[in-house]
Amino acid sequence: MPAQVSVILPVHDAEPWLDECLRSVLQQDFQGSMELSVFNDASKDKSMTIIEKWKAKLEGSGILVVIGGHNCPSPRGVGYSKNQAIAQSSGSYLCFLDSDDVMMPQRIRLQHEAAVRHPTSIIGCQVRREPPNSTERYTRWINQLAPDQLLTQVFTSHGPTVVMPTWFCSRAWFSHVGPFDEGGRGVPEDLLFFYDHLRRGGGVVRVDQSLLLYRFRPGSATQAILESTIWTHRVCFLEERALRHWASFTIWNAGRQGRRLYRSLSKGARRKVVAFCDVDEKKIKKGFYCYEESQERPKSRVPILHFRAARPPFVICVKLDLTGGALEDNLRSLHLQEGRDFLHFS
């Protein structure tokens, strides 16, 4: 009989963290049937020895363990490993887990309850970061987004509004959207899946409890993805989901990030930019921005205005939580609605 929940665990050289990770699977208080589906992506350390040790403990507690993998010279990547772990599993629901993270005992129970209520959503949760002071702004963003912002802030550089190691969803919905991109190292497979999920009308729900210890490791696969790669995907998604519906818009930030966005837009989207806006008087006094590398003749001269003189909708290219609250106060003073009158991009 298929399990109710399959824990999806890709593994590559995870020896230092696996004991703690697998212990957290054993300690789940979920009362339904569970299985652990492990896919070993060419580990060269003692990961498989640890997994075999825990297999007996887990199966002794009624948690079936399915193990797959390969021993090729090089790993095939996280997307491939997750797809393989899902393919060999049987659960009606999928709980994603990274091999260096630790689940709280109530994670599967609470996310399963939410997934039953929201069958076409990705269910996330709040996290506790390890080390505690790493990526403080990002961690606040993960944990403090309001429910509507889980859909309005999908364009920012932070990526998916519920972080991938917290994902939980039905197998049926995964099959409708997936699989993960298998391009390997350097491919943002979680971001691409998240975008496809949204394209198909999927929802985003967060359980507002800290259900995962989320470890920060500078050498992880996520760190291997080039910022320029993610930028290109984000700009294309912004154009597809928002800008094509707007007759015109203003870029909030006449500095480097705002100009970079302008230059990255397609020709059609660039024509919709009616102004840049800013608070910096030096930038405003310049009067306009001209994209010198543009092939258009005559070259567009885009006005630079004070934000109070500009008109919405805005694409905000100022980073959140970095201006001592000034950006957020300025936005509130205009009485705008996020998602309709402005979108955050940086």
C-alpha positions in Angstrom: 0.0 0.0 0.0 1.4 3.5 -0.9 2.5 5.6 2.0 0.6 8.8 2.8 3.8 10.9 2.8 7.2 10.3 1.1 10.2 12.3 2.4 12.3 13.1 -0.6 16.0 13.2 0.3 18.7 13.7 -2.3 22.2 13.0 -0.9 25.6 13.9 -2.1 28.6 13.8 0.3 26.4 14.6 3.3 28.3 12.6 6.0 28.7 15.5 8.5 24.9 16.1 8.7 23.1 12.9 7.9 22.8 11.5 11.4 21.0 14.6 12.6 18.9 14.8 9.5 17.7 11.2 9.6 17.1 11.3 13.3 14.6 14.1 12.6 12.7 11.8 10.2 12.5 9.2 12.9 11.2 11.7 15.4 8.2 12.9 13.4 4.9 12.8 15.3 2.8 12.3 12.1 0.4 9.4 12.7 -0.1 8.4 9.1 2.1 6.1 7.0 5.5 7.5 5.9 8.4 6.4 3.8 11.8 7.9 3.2 13.1 8.0 -0.4 16.8 8.5 -0.6 18.7 9.0 -3.8 22.5 8.9 -3.6 24.1 11.2 -6.2 27.6 9.7 -6.5 28.7 10.3 -2.9 32.3 9.6 -2.2 32.2 9.8 1.6 30.4 7.5 4.1 26.9 8.8 3.4 25.6 5.4 2.3 27.0 3.6 5.4 25.1 6.1 7.5 21.9 5.6 5.5 22.1 1.9 5.7 22.5 2.2 9.5 19.4 4.4 9.8 17.4 2.2 7.4 17.1 -0.5 10.1 16.1 2.0 12.8 13.5 3.7 10.6 12.0 0.5 9.3 11.9 -0.8 12.8 9.6 2.2 13.6 7.4 1.5 10.6 9.0 4.0 8.1 9.8 2.3 4.9 13.1 3.3 3.4 13.7 3.2 -0.4 17.3 3.7 -1.6 18.4 4.5 -5.1 21.5 6.1 -6.6 24.4 5.8 -9.0 28.2 5.7 -8.7 29.2 7.6 -11.8 32.4 9.7 -11.5 30.4 12.9 -11.2 27.1 13.9 -9.5 24.1 14.4 -11.8 22.8 17.4 -9.8 20.0 18.2 -7.4 17.2 18.3 -9.9 18.0 14.9 -11.3 18.4 13.4 -7.7 15.0 14.8 -6.6 13.3 13.5 -9.7 14.7 10.1 -9.1 13.8 10.1 -5.4 10.2 11.0 -6.3 10.0 8.4 -9.1 11.0 5.6 -6.7 8.6 6.7 -4.0 4.9 6.0 -3.5 3.5 8.6 -1.2 0.4 10.7 -2.0 2.2 13.7 -0.6 5.9 14.7 -1.0 7.9 16.3 1.8 11.2 17.7 0.5 14.2 17.6 2.8 17.9 18.6 2.2 20.5 16.3 3.7 22.0 19.0 5.9 18.7 20.2 7.4 16.8 19.1 10.4 13.0 18.8 10.7 11.1 19.7 13.9 8.9 16.7 15.1 5.6 18.4 14.0 6.7 19.4 10.5 5.1 16.6 8.5 1.9 16.6 10.5 1.3 20.3 10.2 2.3 20.6 6.5 0.2 17.5 5.6 -2.9 19.1 7.3 -2.2 22.3 5.2 -1.7 20.4 2.0 -5.0 18.5 2.4 -6.7 21.9 2.7 -4.7 23.4 -0.3 -4.2 20.6 -2.8 -2.8 22.8 -5.6 -0.4 24.8 -3.4 3.2 24.5 -2.3 3.2 24.4 1.4 6.2 26.0 3.2 7.0 26.9 6.7 9.1 29.3 8.8 12.7 28.3 9.5 15.5 28.6 12.1 18.7 29.5 10.4 22.0 27.8 11.3 24.4 29.5 12.0 21.9 31.9 13.7 23.3 35.1 12.4 23.8 34.1 8.8 21.7 35.7 6.0 19.7 37.7 8.6 17.8 39.8 6.0 16.9 36.7 4.0 15.7 34.8 7.0 13.5 37.7 8.1 12.0 37.8 4.6 11.4 34.0 4.6 9.6 34.1 8.0 7.8 37.4 7.9 6.1 37.7 4.5 2.4 38.3 4.8 0.1 35.7 3.1 -0.6 38.0 0.1 3.1 38.7 -0.3 3.8 35.1 -0.9 2.4 35.8 -4.4 3.4 39.4 -4.9 7.1 39.1 -4.0 7.9 36.2 -6.3 10.1 38.5 -8.5 12.8 39.4 -6.0 16.4 38.2 -5.9 15.5 36.1 -2.8 13.8 33.5 -5.1 10.8 31.4 -4.1 8.8 33.0 -1.3 8.8 29.7 0.5 12.3 28.2 0.6 12.7 24.9 -1.2 13.8 22.7 1.7 10.5 23.5 3.4 8.3 22.5 0.4 5.5 20.0 0.8 2.9 19.2 -1.9 0.7 16.5 -3.3 2.2 14.1 -5.7 -0.7 14.8 -8.1 0.2 18.5 -8.2 3.9 17.8 -8.5 3.2 15.6 -11.5 1.0 18.3 -13.0 3.8 20.9 -12.8 7.1 19.0 -12.8 9.5 17.4 -13.0 12.6 19.5 -11.9 15.0 20.7 -14.5 17.9 18.3 -14.7 20.5 20.7 -16.1 22.8 20.1 -13.1 25.1 22.4 -11.3 24.5 26.0 -12.0 20.8 25.6 -12.8 18.2 27.1 -10.4 15.9 24.1 -10.6 13.8 25.1 -7.6 13.2 28.6 -9.0 12.2 27.2 -12.4 9.8 24.8 -10.9 8.3 27.5 -8.7 7.7 29.7 -11.7 6.0 26.8 -13.6 3.9 26.2 -10.5 2.7 29.8 -10.5 2.1 29.7 -14.3 -0.3 26.7 -13.7 -2.2 28.7 -11.1 -0.6 27.1 -8.0 -0.9 28.7 -4.6 1.7 29.4 -2.0 0.9 28.7 1.7 3.2 29.0 4.7 2.7 27.2 8.1 3.6 29.9 10.5 5.7 27.8 12.8 9.5 27.2 12.6 9.5 23.6 11.4 13.0 23.3 9.9 16.6 24.0 11.0 17.8 25.5 7.7 21.6 25.3 7.4 23.7 27.9 5.6 26.7 26.4 3.8 28.8 28.7 1.5 29.8 25.7 -0.7 26.3 24.3 -1.3 24.8 23.8 -4.8 22.7 26.9 -4.4 25.9 29.0 -4.1 27.1 27.6 -7.5 24.3 29.4 -9.4 25.4 32.6 -11.1 23.6 35.7 -10.2 23.4 36.6 -13.9 21.5 33.4 -14.6 18.9 34.0 -11.9 18.6 37.7 -13.1 17.8 36.6 -16.6 15.1 34.2 -15.4 13.6 36.9 -13.1 13.4 39.6 -15.8 11.7 37.2 -18.2 9.2 36.1 -15.5 8.5 39.8 -14.5 7.8 40.6 -18.2 5.6 37.6 -18.6 3.5 37.8 -15.4 3.3 41.6 -14.9 4.7 44.0 -17.4 2.7 42.7 -20.3 -0.4 43.6 -18.5 0.8 47.2 -17.8 0.4 49.9 -20.5 3.3 51.9 -18.8 5.3 51.8 -15.6 8.0 53.6 -13.6 11.3 52.1 -12.4 11.9 53.1 -8.8 15.7 53.7 -8.6 17.6 55.7 -11.0 20.8 54.1 -9.8 22.7 51.0 -10.9 20.0 48.4 -10.3 17.2 50.4 -11.9 19.3 51.1 -15.0 20.4 47.5 -15.2 16.7 46.4 -15.2 15.9 48.9 -17.9 18.8 47.6 -20.1 17.7 44.0 -19.5 14.1 44.5 -20.6 12.9 43.5 -24.0 12.5 46.3 -26.5 8.7 46.2 -26.1 8.9 46.4 -22.3 11.5 49.2 -22.4 9.1 51.3 -24.4 6.6 51.1 -21.5 9.1 52.8 -19.1 7.8 56.3 -18.7 10.2 57.4 -16.0 12.7 56.5 -13.3 12.1 57.8 -9.8 14.4 58.3 -6.9 15.0 60.3 -3.6 18.5 61.3 -4.5 18.6 64.9 -5.6 21.8 64.5 -7.6 20.2 61.8 -9.8 17.0 63.8 -10.1 18.9 66.9 -11.2 20.4 65.0 -14.2 16.9 65.1 -15.6 16.9 62.0 -17.7 18.6 58.7 -18.4 19.8 57.8 -21.9 20.7 54.2 -22.7 23.8 54.9 -24.9 24.2 51.3 -26.1 20.7 51.1 -27.4 20.3 50.5 -31.2 17.1 52.6 -31.3 17.2 55.9 -33.2 16.5 58.3 -31.7 17.7 57.0 -28.4 15.1 57.3 -25.6 15.6 59.9 -22.9 13.8 58.6 -19.9 12.9 61.3 -17.3 14.2 61.0 -13.7 11.6 62.2 -11.2 11.2 62.5 -7.5 9.1 59.6 -6.3 6.2 61.9 -5.3 6.1 63.3 -8.9 6.1 59.9 -10.5 3.1 57.8 -11.3 2.4 54.1 -10.6 2.7 51.3 -11.3 6.2 51.0 -10.0 8.8 48.3 -10.3 10.9 48.7 -7.1 14.6 48.2 -7.6 15.7 49.1 -4.1 16.5 46.3 -1.7 14.0 45.7 1.1 15.1 46.0 4.7 18.3 47.9 3.8 17.3 51.6 4.1 16.5 51.8 7.7 12.8 51.7 6.8 13.0 54.8 4.5 11.8 52.9 1.4 9.0 51.2 3.2 7.9 54.5 4.8 7.9 56.3 1.4 5.8 53.5 -0.1 3.3 53.7 2.7 3.0 57.4 2.3 1.7 57.0 -1.2 -1.1 54.6 -0.1 -0.4 52.1 -2.8 -1.5 48.5 -3.1 1.3 45.9 -3.5 0.7 43.8 -6.6 -1.5 46.3 -8.3 0.4 49.6 -7.9 4.0 48.3 -7.3 6.1 45.2 -7.4 9.4 44.5 -5.7 12.2 43.3 -7.9 15.4 43.8 -5.9 
